[in-house]
Amino acid sequence: MNKKQIIYILVLVIFSFIFFSCTSVSLLERSKTISVNGNAILSITPDSASMNVRVSESDASTKDAQKKVNEKISAILLVLNQSGVLKEDIQTMGYEFSPEYQYIENKRELVGQRVSQSIYFVLRNIDNKDTLLPAILDRLADVSNITLGSITFSKEDMSGLYDEVRRLAMEDALHKASLYANVVNLQLGDPLLISDYSYEATPVNLRSEGLMMTKAVMSDNSPEVPVSAITIQSSVQVTFELK
C-alpha cells in the first residue's frame, strides 16, 4: 500500500466519522421543541380503617397481671367479633412482660410485674357502614383503661386509579403544549421525551395515641370519627416536537 492510498483511506475514515456524527444527532436536538409539565390529582374516599388497641396491667405477680390483660383482651375480641370484624383481620401484637418499679424514699424498689398486649384489627367497607367505626369505639370504651393507637384510613383496591391519574396528567400536558403551539402559529408534533413523577397515595392517619378509652371521657352518643379523602398525584414532563 503506497502513501497516496494511505492518505485516501484516512480521508475516507475522517469523512465517514463526520457524516455519521452529524446523522446521529438526536431528533430532540434537530427539532423545534416545547417542554411542558402536566399535573393531576385524584381524591379517593377510604373504604377501610385499621388501628390497634393496647392493654397494659400490673399486679404483684406476672400471672395475676396476665389474668387481668387476658380478661380485657377477651372483652375487646368479643366487641370486634360481634361487630362483624373477620377473624383474619384481627392480629395479636406486642406481648410484653416487664418488672414494675417505684421510687420509695429515693430508692427504686420492685413493686410488681406489668404485662402488655396489643390487638391490631382492620375494619373493611366503612364507606358502606359509616356508623360502624364510631359504634365499635363506643363499645370499646366500656373496657376501662385501654389505649387506642392511631386510626389509619386507606383504600383497599387501588387498581386502575394510578393509570387514571397518569392519563389525566398526560392530557393536561397535551392541552398546555397545544395551547402554546397555537399561540406561536405552529403545529404540535409527536412527544419526544416523557418523564413520569407520580406519587403514591398516603394513608390518612387520625392521631389518637395515648387516648385512654374510658367511659368517663366519652359522650352519651357514639364518637364522631372524621374520614379525610386520600389523594394520589401524578406529574409528567413531556417534550413535544413543533412543526
C-alpha positions as CSV (number, residue, x, y, z in Angstrom):
1,M,0.0,0.0,0.0
2,N,1.6,3.3,-1.1
3,K,1.4,6.7,0.6
4,K,-1.4,8.0,-1.6
5,Q,-3.6,5.0,-0.8
6,I,-3.0,5.5,2.9
7,I,-3.9,9.2,2.7
8,Y,-7.1,8.3,0.8
9,I,-8.2,5.8,3.4
10,L,-7.5,8.3,6.2
11,V,-9.6,11.0,4.5
12,L,-12.4,8.5,3.9
13,V,-12.4,7.4,7.5
14,I,-12.5,11.1,8.7
15,F,-15.3,11.9,6.3
16,S,-17.3,8.9,7.4
17,F,-16.8,9.8,11.1
18,I,-18.0,13.4,10.5
19,F,-21.0,12.2,8.4
20,F,-22.2,9.6,11.0
21,S,-21.7,12.1,13.8
22,C,-24.0,14.5,12.2
23,T,-26.6,12.0,11.4
24,S,-26.5,10.7,14.9
25,V,-27.6,14.0,16.4
26,S,-30.8,13.2,18.2
27,L,-34.2,14.3,16.8
28,L,-34.6,16.3,20.0
29,E,-31.5,18.4,19.1
30,R,-32.5,18.9,15.4
31,S,-36.2,19.9,16.0
32,K,-38.1,22.8,17.3
33,T,-39.4,21.6,20.7
34,I,-41.5,22.6,23.6
35,S,-41.4,21.1,27.1
36,V,-44.4,21.2,29.5
37,N,-45.5,19.8,32.8
38,G,-48.8,18.1,33.2
39,N,-50.4,17.6,36.6
40,A,-53.4,15.7,38.0
41,I,-54.8,14.9,41.5
42,L,-57.4,12.3,42.4
43,S,-59.3,12.3,45.7
44,I,-60.4,8.9,46.9
45,T,-62.8,8.0,49.6
46,P,-61.3,5.5,52.1
47,D,-63.1,2.2,52.5
48,S,-61.1,0.6,55.3
49,A,-59.7,1.6,58.7
50,S,-57.0,-0.1,60.7
51,M,-56.0,0.6,64.3
52,N,-54.5,-1.1,67.4
53,V,-55.8,-1.3,71.0
54,R,-53.2,-1.7,73.8
55,V,-53.9,-3.3,77.2
56,S,-51.4,-2.9,80.0
57,E,-51.9,-4.1,83.6
58,S,-49.7,-4.6,86.6
59,D,-50.0,-6.7,89.7
60,A,-47.9,-8.4,92.3
61,S,-47.1,-11.3,90.0
62,T,-46.9,-11.8,86.3
63,K,-49.6,-14.4,86.5
64,D,-52.1,-12.0,88.1
65,A,-51.2,-9.2,85.7
66,Q,-51.6,-11.6,82.8
67,K,-55.0,-12.6,84.0
68,K,-56.2,-9.0,84.0
69,V,-54.9,-8.5,80.5
70,N,-56.5,-11.7,79.2
71,E,-59.9,-10.6,80.6
72,K,-59.7,-7.3,78.8
73,I,-58.4,-8.8,75.6
74,S,-61.3,-11.2,75.6
75,A,-63.7,-8.3,76.0
76,I,-62.1,-6.5,73.1
77,L,-62.3,-9.6,70.9
78,L,-65.9,-10.0,71.8
79,V,-66.7,-6.4,70.7
80,L,-64.9,-7.0,67.4
81,N,-66.5,-10.3,66.7
82,Q,-70.0,-9.1,67.4
83,S,-69.3,-6.0,65.2
84,G,-68.5,-8.2,62.2
85,V,-64.7,-7.9,62.1
86,L,-63.4,-11.0,60.4
87,K,-61.0,-13.3,62.4
88,E,-58.3,-13.0,59.7
89,D,-58.4,-9.2,60.1
90,I,-57.5,-9.4,63.8
91,Q,-53.9,-9.9,65.0
92,T,-52.2,-10.1,68.4
93,M,-49.3,-7.8,68.5
94,G,-46.5,-6.9,71.1
95,Y,-47.0,-9.3,74.0
96,E,-44.7,-8.0,76.7
97,F,-43.7,-8.8,80.3
98,S,-41.7,-6.3,82.4
99,P,-40.9,-5.6,86.1
100,E,-42.7,-2.6,87.7
101,Y,-40.6,-0.3,89.9
102,Q,-41.4,2.7,92.0
103,Y,-39.1,5.2,93.9
104,I,-39.8,4.9,97.6
105,E,-37.8,7.3,99.8
106,N,-35.4,7.9,96.8
107,K,-34.8,4.2,96.4
108,R,-36.0,2.2,93.4
109,E,-38.0,-0.8,94.6
110,L,-39.7,-3.6,92.7
111,V,-43.5,-3.3,93.3
112,G,-44.9,-5.8,90.8
113,Q,-45.0,-7.1,87.3
114,R,-46.5,-5.4,84.2
115,V,-48.0,-7.3,81.2
116,S,-48.9,-5.5,78.0
117,Q,-50.6,-6.8,74.8
118,S,-51.9,-5.1,71.7
119,I,-54.7,-6.1,69.3
120,Y,-54.5,-4.9,65.7
121,F,-57.6,-5.0,63.5
122,V,-58.9,-3.9,60.1
123,L,-62.4,-2.8,59.6
124,R,-63.5,-3.1,55.9
125,N,-66.2,-1.5,53.8
126,I,-66.5,1.6,56.1
127,D,-67.8,3.6,53.2
128,N,-71.0,1.5,53.3
129,K,-71.1,1.3,57.1
130,D,-70.3,4.9,58.2
131,T,-71.7,4.3,61.7
132,L,-69.9,1.0,62.4
133,L,-66.5,2.5,63.4
134,P,-67.9,5.0,65.9
135,A,-70.1,2.3,67.3
136,I,-67.0,0.0,67.8
137,L,-65.1,2.8,69.6
138,D,-68.1,3.5,71.8
139,R,-68.3,-0.2,72.8
140,L,-64.5,-0.4,73.4
141,A,-64.9,2.5,75.9
142,D,-66.7,0.0,78.1
143,V,-63.4,-1.8,78.5
144,S,-61.7,0.5,81.0
145,N,-58.1,1.8,80.8
146,I,-57.1,0.7,77.3
147,T,-55.2,2.8,74.9
148,L,-56.2,3.3,71.3
149,G,-53.5,3.9,68.8
150,S,-53.8,5.9,65.6
151,I,-56.6,5.1,63.2
152,T,-55.3,4.7,59.6
153,F,-57.7,5.1,56.7
154,S,-56.9,3.5,53.3
155,K,-58.3,2.3,50.1
156,E,-58.1,-1.5,49.6
157,D,-58.4,-1.7,45.8
158,M,-56.2,0.9,44.0
159,S,-56.1,-0.9,40.7
160,G,-56.8,1.5,37.8
161,L,-56.5,4.6,39.9
162,Y,-52.8,5.2,39.2
163,D,-53.5,4.7,35.4
164,E,-56.3,7.2,35.6
165,V,-54.3,9.9,37.3
166,R,-51.4,9.4,34.9
167,R,-53.8,9.7,31.9
168,L,-55.2,12.9,33.3
169,A,-51.7,14.3,33.8
170,M,-50.8,13.5,30.2
171,E,-54.0,15.1,29.0
172,D,-53.0,18.3,30.9
173,A,-49.6,18.3,29.3
174,L,-51.1,17.8,25.9
175,H,-53.5,20.7,26.5
176,K,-50.8,23.1,27.6
177,A,-48.5,22.2,24.7
178,S,-51.3,22.5,22.1
179,L,-52.2,25.9,23.5
180,Y,-48.6,27.2,23.3
181,A,-48.1,25.8,19.8
182,N,-51.3,27.5,18.6
183,V,-50.1,30.9,20.1
184,V,-46.9,30.8,18.0
185,N,-48.6,29.5,14.9
186,L,-47.0,26.1,14.9
187,Q,-48.4,22.6,14.9
188,L,-47.8,20.2,17.8
189,G,-45.8,17.1,16.7
190,D,-45.1,13.8,18.4
191,P,-43.9,13.5,22.0
192,L,-40.1,13.0,22.0
193,L,-39.5,12.6,25.7
194,I,-41.8,11.7,28.6
195,S,-40.8,11.7,32.3
196,D,-43.2,10.5,34.9
197,Y,-43.3,11.8,38.5
198,S,-46.3,10.0,40.2
199,Y,-46.9,10.0,43.9
200,E,-48.4,7.0,45.7
201,A,-51.3,7.5,47.9
202,T,-50.6,8.0,51.6
203,P,-53.0,6.5,54.1
204,V,-54.7,9.1,56.3
205,N,-53.9,8.9,60.0
206,L,-56.3,10.1,62.7
207,R,-53.8,10.7,65.5
208,S,-55.0,9.4,68.8
209,E,-52.0,7.8,70.6
210,G,-52.3,7.9,74.3
211,L,-56.1,8.3,74.4
212,M,-57.3,6.2,77.3
213,M,-60.6,4.7,76.3
214,T,-62.7,5.1,79.4
215,K,-66.5,5.7,79.6
216,A,-65.8,8.9,81.6
217,V,-64.2,10.7,78.6
218,M,-66.9,9.5,76.1
219,S,-70.1,11.3,75.4
220,D,-73.5,9.8,75.6
221,N,-73.5,9.4,71.8
222,S,-71.1,7.5,69.7
223,P,-67.9,9.4,69.0
224,E,-67.5,11.2,65.7
225,V,-64.7,9.9,63.5
226,P,-63.8,12.2,60.7
227,V,-62.7,10.5,57.5
228,S,-60.5,12.5,55.1
229,A,-60.1,11.8,51.4
230,I,-56.9,10.1,50.2
231,T,-55.1,11.9,47.4
232,I,-52.8,10.5,44.7
233,Q,-50.9,12.8,42.4
234,S,-49.2,12.5,39.1
235,S,-46.9,14.9,37.4
236,V,-45.5,14.3,33.9
237,Q,-42.9,16.3,31.9
238,V,-43.3,15.9,28.1
239,T,-41.2,17.3,25.3
240,F,-43.1,17.7,22.0
241,E,-41.8,18.4,18.5
242,L,-43.1,21.6,16.9
243,K,-43.8,21.7,13.2
